[in-house]
């Protein structure tokens, strides 16, 4: 584990152990048998990881060691480690981000597969899915008194130049989901026709990308200059529910809703433990917690959106049906093209 990842993982290990009621010296890692420890890579925030993995540890007595990073970063790491895998499970990763490297994952059909919505079953996707994440805009109305922002076209207003927070689609699943949304929505179903809009958008953000997905949405809440962030629904819904000064906007031109998965790494020696984690996370308990407490859309047929959730029914969203095979096959080309446009407008400043 590299010097950057190890302290993060250690903090999470200790936090999970404390929450689970373990009594250990605060300066030492709790001794747990290596055979019962899963190494999990994840781009998810701690607000998702802690409650779910703590419950899993308590129910199974399987320890979890977490290494966090951006989706692109973690996929590159898995690629580098494929001949001697360190990770057992990738918990989180949008199909649009990971499906071009499915050879890194083992084939497994979870025991809850038949309870899934049809579009989220193994037969439809070839993987195990965990949640459904629409790409949304988060706007701070306290920082902006102009006409309401309702979609992507509104982001090109002159007064918003330099005040839009966008992540790097090469590192962030949310950023790539928004790039795909822009191409399809502003190209009216033809991604190639959407590049004129994307170029105007790159000029609008001055070619500047935010390296941390967390900072993308936090930058709109804090006192900085960002008025709008392009993020996933979960982050925006959480802030809305907590009373923060933000509005959650579903772009009226259309948006994609990406499928978030859980993947067993090919070559792991922890098959049984890894399968238990996938079955737990797709089970009714974890999925209900997603809907009622964690601002995410569950993927089970028997768990519609909770009345306690601030999320609108999915059928009311202006969803775009993307070509998953095209989105996956074009990922690297589209990211490089987007980066080139950002570089073009960044150097003009």
N, C-alpha and C positions, 0 to 999 in steps of 0.2 A: 504494500500500500504506500502510495507516495506521500510526501510530506504535507501536501495540501489536503489530501483526502483523510489521512489518519486522524488528525484532531477532530474533524467533523464527525467521523464514525465513532470515535471514542466518546464524544459528548453524548451522542444519541444512545450508545450502548448504556452509559451510566444513567442517563435520564430514564430510559426504559426500565432499567433494573430498579431504580428508586421507586418509580411509579408502581411497579409490580410488587413492591414490598420487600425487596431483597435488602439484607443488612450487610453492607460491605464497607470497608474503609473508603472514604471519598477520594483518595488519591490512587486507588488501584482498580484495575478492571476486574469484575467479578469472575472467579474461576469457574468456567463452564466447560464440560467435555466437548472437545472439538467435533466429535461425531454428531452432536446434537445442536450445533450452531450453524445457522444459515447465514451466508453472506448475501446481502441484498443490495443491489444498486438501484437508486431511485431519483427521479427528478422532482418528486412530489414535495410539497412544503411539509414542515414538521406538523402543522395542524392536521394533516391527513395521516402522516406516518405514526405519530405517537399513540393516538387512541386505538388505532386498528392493530398495530403490531404489539402493543402492550397487552391487549386482549388476547391476541393469538398466543403470545408467550405464556400467559396465564392458563389458557385452556389446554395447551399441548406440551408445556414444559420444554419447548424448543426455543433456544436463545436466537436472537436476531441481531446481526451486526450490519449496520446500514452505512453505505457510502453514497453521499448525495452529490449531484452535479447536474448540469444541463443535459437534455436528451441527446444532443449531438455529441457532446463530450463523452458521455457514458457509452454511446454506441461505438465511438472510436476506441475507447478503452477495451470494450469487449472484443473488438476486432483484433487489437494488439495482443490480447490474452488468449485468443481462441485455441492455441496449441497447448496451453497450460492454464485453463480457466481458474480464476480466483473467485468469481461470482457464481452463485447458485441460481439466483432469480433476479430478473429485471422487473421491478414493480413500478409500472408506469412507463408509458411510451406510446405515442399516437401511431396508429397504423400508417399514416402518411409519412412518419419519420422513420419507422423501423422496418417496414415491410420489404424494403429493397435488400435487407440483410437477414431474411428469415433463416438462412443457413446457419446462423449463430444459435438458433433455438431448437429445443427438442420438441418432437410431436407429442402432444398430450391433450386428451379431451377430458375436461374436468367433470366431476360427478354431478354438477349442477347444470350441465349444458342444456338439457331439455327444458329447464325452467327459464331459460333466457328468452328475450325477445328474438324473433326470427332473424333479424339483421345482425344479431350479436352472437349467434351460435357458431360453433366450430365449422359446421358445414358451409356457412356463408363467408367466413373470414379465414379459416385455417388456424386460428389462435384462440386463446382464452381472453375474453374482454372483461373489463372491470367497471367502467363508467363511460358516460356519454357527455362530451364537453363542447358546447357551442362556442364559437369565437365571437366576442362582443366588444363593444366600446365602453369605456368607463370615463365619464365626464364629471368634472368638478364645477358645478354651476356658480360656486362662490368666487371662482377665478375668471368667469366668463359671463358677460351680460349680453352677448349677442343673440341672434336668432337661435332657436333650438337646433342642436346637432342631432340629426336623425339617421345619418348614414355616411358612407365613404365619400360621396361627392362633397358633403359639407366640410370635410377635412381639408379641402383645398382653399378655404377662405383665407385671404391674405393675413387677417389678424391672428390666425392660428399658426402661422409659419414659425417654426422653432419651438412650438409649445405642444408637440405630439410625441409621446413616448412609445417607441417601437423597439422590440428586442431583435436579436440576430437570428434569422430563420435557419442559419447553419448550426445554431446551438439550442434554440428554443422551439419546442413543439407549438407553443401558442403563436409565436411569430410566423412560423411556417404555415400554420392554419390560416392566419390572416393574409399571408401572401397568396395562398390558394383561393381564399374567399375573394380577394380583390380581382384576381385574374378572371375568375368565373363570373362574379357579379358585374364588374365593370366592362367585361368583354361580352356580356349578355349570353353567357353559356359557352363562349369560345375563348379559352385561356390566352391564346396568342393575341387576340384583339384587346385583351386587358392590359397589355404592356404600356400603352400610351398613358393610361391612368397611373400605373405603377411608377413610371418615370416622373410624372408630375408630383406624386406622393414623395418620392425620394428627394426631390427638390424642396418640398414643403418641410421635411424633417432635417434639411440641410445635410443630408447624407450621414446623419449621426444615429448610431444604434446603441442601445443600452445593453450592456453585457449580462446583467442579472435579470432573470424573469421577475423575481420578487421586486426589484427596484422599479421595474416598468410600471406596476400598479401603485406601489408606494409613492412614487414620484408625483402622482396626481393628488395624493392625500396631503403630503407635506407642504411646506411653504415655498417650495421651488417654483419654477416657471411653467411646469407641465400642466396642461389643462385636460388633455385627453390621453388615455392609454389604450393600446390594443392588446387585449388579454383574453383569458378564458372566463367563462361565466362564473365559475366558482369564486374567484377572487373578488369580482365586482359584487356578486350577491352577498358575500360575507360582509363587505363594508356597508352595503345598503341596510342589511339586517341589524348591524351594530349602530346605525344612526349616523354614519359618517356622511359628510357633505358630497355625495356622489350620486350620479344617475347611471343606471345600467341601460345601455342602448343596444338593441338588436338591429344592425344595419338594414335599412329598408330595401336596399338594392338586392339583398340576399346574403346569406352566410353559410359556412360549412359547420357541421357538427362532427368533430373528430371522435374516433373510438379509441379509448384508452385501454391498454392491455397489460397482462401479466405473463411473463415468459420464463420458462425453465431453460437455463443455459446448457447448450450441448456440451457434454463432457463432465457435467457435475457428478460428484460422488454422493450427493444427498438427494437422490430421486424421491424417496419416500417423504422426507421432510418438505421438499419443494412442492410436491403434490398436495400435501396437507395445507400449505399456505395458499395455493391457488383455490382449493376447495373451500377454505375458510373465507377468503375474500369475495368469492362469488356466492356464498351462502346467504340465507335470509337475514341473519343477524348483522353482518358487516354491511350488507346492501341497505338495510333499513337505517343503519347509522349514517350512511352516506346521505340519504335523502333527508333525514330529520335533523341532523346535527352538522353535517359537513358541506352543505350547499352544492351537492353533486347529484346528477341524475343516475339512478340505479338502472341496471340493465335486465332485471328479472321481470317476467310477466306478472308475477304475483305482488309486485311492489310498484304501484303507480306513484307519481310525485306526491309526497306527503302534503296534507293541508297546512302543515306547519312551515312548509318551504315557501320562500318568496319567488320561486321559479314558475314561470307560466307553463301551461301544457305545451309539449313539443309541437303538437299539431297547429298551434297558433304562431309558430315562428316562420319567418320567410326563408326556409331552408333551401339550399342548393344541392342537387344530386350530382356529386362529382364522379368522375371516372377514376376509381381508385388505382387501377393499373397504370393509367397515364400519370397520375399525381405521384405515384411511387417511382415510376421509371424516369420521370422528368425532374425529380427532386434536386439532384446535384446541378443539373444544367440551369434550372430556375434560380437556385441559390446563387450560383456564380454570376448569373445575369443581374440579379438584384444587387449583389455586392458591387458589381462594376458600375451600376447606376449610382449607388451611394457614394462610391469613390469619386465619380464625376462631379457630383454636386457638393461633396465635402471639400474638394480642392478649390472650388470657386469662392469659398468664404475667405 
